[in-house]
């Protein structure tokens, strides 16, 4: 019996956008969905109560690489698993660690069955491959487990992208061997292939033969122009499995999410809302707002007029600018509350548009407004 069931509740007649529902061991996830990133068992500056009560997040993301190094998978398992450890009783997806190992560059050595690297914490040598990643994610107890893959760099030659993709597909098969279908954890395969559409389609076919519970698209938002990223999604959209959830990893800005939904994507994650919040950049329907700017020094307006987040309901731009300029801890917290709320609320608005059958109008109006320079 699989740990995941998925149903499609509504579809846009003119394209690939769809509204769905996932059932997982720790609850229901309505799609399209944005997953706040809790890399080290915390969404930076936010409590689980913030995420459930104000933001209404249904699923969050943790990271195998960071958690295996600190505090360690053995300790988290001893503490009752990741859900209990971080007091989060809703679904969790764990990334496999492949992207983080890729980002180490020359500090890692790729072998046939995994990657050997030095810990960025204490310099200790570590080996991580499909077998190890599946074992660690079993110990973490996440609802959705990601296959261990190699993220193809950008730019890459056709030969480099092909070799990287083939290795990821061999690792994908190993992951399925080490984590068979079960009632506790669902396993997603990851499409690779760089910026080459034919390699992407070969990768998707290989993953379909292995039969994962969901399909993710990796190796995007790694430095390529947005046009190339969207071209890869366009190439894959007609071929993605209809009955399985589809996840594009590490993407992106609010308009990226709307464009992704339009191409049939169900799930998103990105550090952008939390990272930008700490740097004083806030997201609105009119694009980014830089709270550092002097024009906000005496503004009584909220970040966004019709936003229902705690920050917008209680605080002015003038106060938020003061906190940021004074380097107060509360600045990061209030900014993050808004940004993550905004992302999750945008997904709720997208789901409503799909349910009501007016997705094209919602998409076009949002993109025109968001991309309009103030």
N, C-alpha and C positions, 0 to 999 in steps of 0.2 A: 504493500500500500504506500502511495506517495504522500509526502508531507505537504504537498501543494496541490490545490485545485484552483482552476481559473475559468471564469466565464466572461463572455462579452455581453454587455448590457445594451450598448448602442453603438452605431457606426455612422460615420459621415458618408453619405452616398456618393459624394464627389471625389473622395480620396481615400487615404489610409487611416485617418484618425479614428480612434475607437475609445470607448468607455468600458472599463472592465472591473472585475472584483476578484481578488486573490484571497483564498483561505489558507492560513498558515497555522502551525501549532500554537502560536501565541496571539492569534487574532486575525481580524479581517483587514485587508488593505484595499482601499478603493483606488482605481487607476483611471487616468494618469496620476502619478504620485511623485513628489519630490522627497528624497530621503536625506534629512540633515546628517552631516558627517560628524560622527563621534569617534574619531581616529583612535584615541587612547582611552576608550570607555567613558568619554564625556564629550558632549557637544559644547565647545568652549564657552564658558561663563553661564551656561544654562542648566537648570535643574530638570529632572524628569517631570516635575509639576509644571514648569514653564512649557515644556514640550507637549504635554497632554492638555493642560487647561487653556492656555493662551494660544499656543501655536496650532494645537490639534494635529500634531504629527502622528502618523499611524505606524511608521517604521523608521528606524535609524540605521546607520552604518558604522561598523567598527572595523579595525584593521589588524590582520593576522601578523604582519611584520612587526608593527610597533608593540603589540600585546605579547608576542612571543619573547621579545627582548626585555620588556618591562611592563607588568610585574612578572610575566611568565605564564604560560598556559597551565602548568601544573598547579600554580597557586590559584588561578581563576577557577579551575575545575574543583579544587579543594574547597573553595568558597561557595560552591553551588552553581557554577557556570556564570556566563557573562550577564545574563538577565538579573540574577540575584545580586551579583557583585556590584552592579551599577544601579540597582533598584529600578529597573525598566521592565515592565511586564507586557510590553507589546513586541511585535516582531523586530528582529535584528537581522541584517545582512552583513556578512563579513567578507571583505575583500581578501584575496588570497595572499597578498604580499608581493605579487609579481611586479606591479608597477613601482613599488618602493625599491625593490631590489634593482630594477632597471635604472632608476634614478641615481643609483650609486655610481654609475659610469665605470671608470677604471678601477674602482675598489671592489669589483666583483668579477668572478670568472665563471662563465657558462659551461656546464658539462652536459652530457647526454641526459642525465636523470635529475638535473637541478642546477642550482647556482651556489657557488662558494663565495662568501664575502666576509668582511670584517664589520662587527657591530659598531655603529656610530656612537654607542654609549661608552663601551669600555675597550673596544678594539679586539675583542675575542673573535676567533674564527667561527663562523656559523655556516651550516649547509641547509638549504631550503629547496625542496623539490615537490613534485606532486604528492608523494607519499607523506612527507613531513607536513605539508600544508593541510592535507586532509585530516591528519591526526590532530594537529593543533586546532583546526576548526571544529572537530568533533568535541574536543575538550572545552572549547569556548561555548558550544551549545547553541550556535546561531540557527535561526530558522532557514536562512538561505546561505549556502556555501558557494563561493566562487572557485572555479577551476584555476589551477596554477598555470600561468602563461608567461610568455616573454612579450613585453610591449615593444613593438617595432618602432625604432627611432624615426624621427623626421629631420631631414630628408633621408631616404634610403633608396638604393638602386633596386631594380626589379629583382635581381638575384638575391640581394640581402633580405628584401621583404619576403620572398618566397622561402628562403632557408629558415627565417625566423618563424613564419607561419607554420611550416611543416613541423618544426620542433614543438610549437604550441599545440598542434593537433596530436602529436605523440603524447605529450604531457596530459592533454585532455582525456585521452583513452586511459592513461594511468590513473588519473583522478577518479574516473568512473569505476575502475577496478577496486580502488581503495575505499570508495564511498558508494556502495550499491544503493539502489532505490530503497528508501526506508520511510517510516512514518514520522521521524523526528526532524530530518533535515533534507531540504531540496537542494540539488546541485545544478548550477548554471554553467554552461559552456560559454566560451568567449571567442567571438569572431575576430581574427586578425588578418593581416594582409597589406598593411600600409595603405598607400594611396592608389592602389591598383585594384580596379573593380573585379577583374577576373580572379585575382587571388582571394579577394573577399568572398566571392561566390564559391570558390573551391573550399574555403574554410567553413562556410555555412553548411555546405554539403557534407563535409566530414563530421561536423558536429551533429547533423541530423542523423547520420548513421549510428552515432554513439548513443543518441537519444537521451538528452538532458531534459530536466523539468522546465527549464527556461533558457533563453538565449540572450547573451549580452554582446554588445559591440564595444570592443576595446581599441586602444591605439589611436583614439581621436583626441582632439584638444591637446596635442603634444607639440604645438608650435606651427602647425600648418595653417594656411589662410582658411577663413570660414567657408569660402567657396569650395575648397577641396573637401572639407569635412562634410558639407551638405551633399556634395557629389557622391561620396561614399554611402551616405544614408539613402540617397535617391536610387543608387544601384541596388541596394539591398532590399528596399521597401517592398517591391512586388514578390520577393522570394522568402520573406521571413515567415516562419510557421504561424498559421492563424490561431491555433489553439493554445499557444504558449505565451507567457509574458515575455516582453522584449525590453531590454535594459541597455541604455547607452551610458557608458561609464565616464564620470568626471566632467560632464557637460551640464550647464555652463551658465551663460547669462540668461535673463528672463526671455529675451527673444529667441535664443537658442532652444530653450525648452518648448516654446510654442512651435517653432519650426520642426523640432523633433517629434512632437505630438502629431503634427501634420503628416509626418512620414511614418506613422504607425508605432511610435515608441510609447511604452507604458510607464517606464521607470527611469528616474534621473537621480544623480547625486552630484554635488560639487562643493568644494570648500569656499567658493566665492562669497556667499552671503556672510559667513562668519569671518573670513579673512578681511574682506572689505570693510566690515563693521568696525574691526579693530583699527583700521586705518582712516576712519571717519568718512567712508563712502557708503551712502544709503541708496537703496533701490526704490524707485517709484514708477508709476505708469508713464511718467514723462521722462524716464531715463534715470541716470545716476545723479545724486545730489551730494555735493561735497560740503559737509557740515563745517569744515574749517574756514570756508569762505566768509569774508567780512560782511557780506550782504545779509547773513543770518544773525548777526550780532544782536539785533534788536527786534527780530521777528517773533511774533506771538503765534505764528502758524505752526501746526504739527508738521512732521515730515511729509505726510500725505493726508489730504483732507478727509477722505472717506475710509481710511484704514482703521480697522477695529483692534489693532494690537494695543497692548498695555502702554507702550511708549507713546504712541500717537494719541491715545485717549487722555494722557495725563501731562505731557511735557511739550514745551515749545522748542522751536529750533534754537532760540536764544539760549535756553538752558542747556540743551544738548551740545551746543558749540562751547559754552562755558566749561562743561565737564571735560570735553575733549582737550581744550586748550590748557586746562588745569591738570591734565593727565590723571584724572580721577578714574578709579577702577569702574565706577558705575557707568562711565561712558561706554566702555566695551560691552557691558551687560545690556544696557538699554538699546544701543545700536544693533547688537546681535538679535535681541528680541524682535525688533522691527524687521530686519532683513530676512530672518528665517520665517517669521510669520508671513511676510510678503510672498516669499516663494511658495509656501504651502497654500496660502490663500489663492494664489494665481492658479494652482492646480485645481482647487475647488471650483473656481470660475470656469476653467476649461471643461471640467466634468459636467457642469451645469449646461454649458453651451452645447456639448455633445448630446446630452439628454434631451434638450429642447429642440435639437435639430437645426441650430443656427451657428454651427462651428465656423463656416467660411466667413460669416460677418464678424464674429468675435475675433477670429484670427487676424483678419485684415485691419480692423479698427485698432486692435492692440498694437500690431507691428507698426502701423502708421504713426500712432501717438508715441510709442516708446522710442522710435528711431528719429523722431522729429527733433532737431536741434533747438534747444531753448534760446 
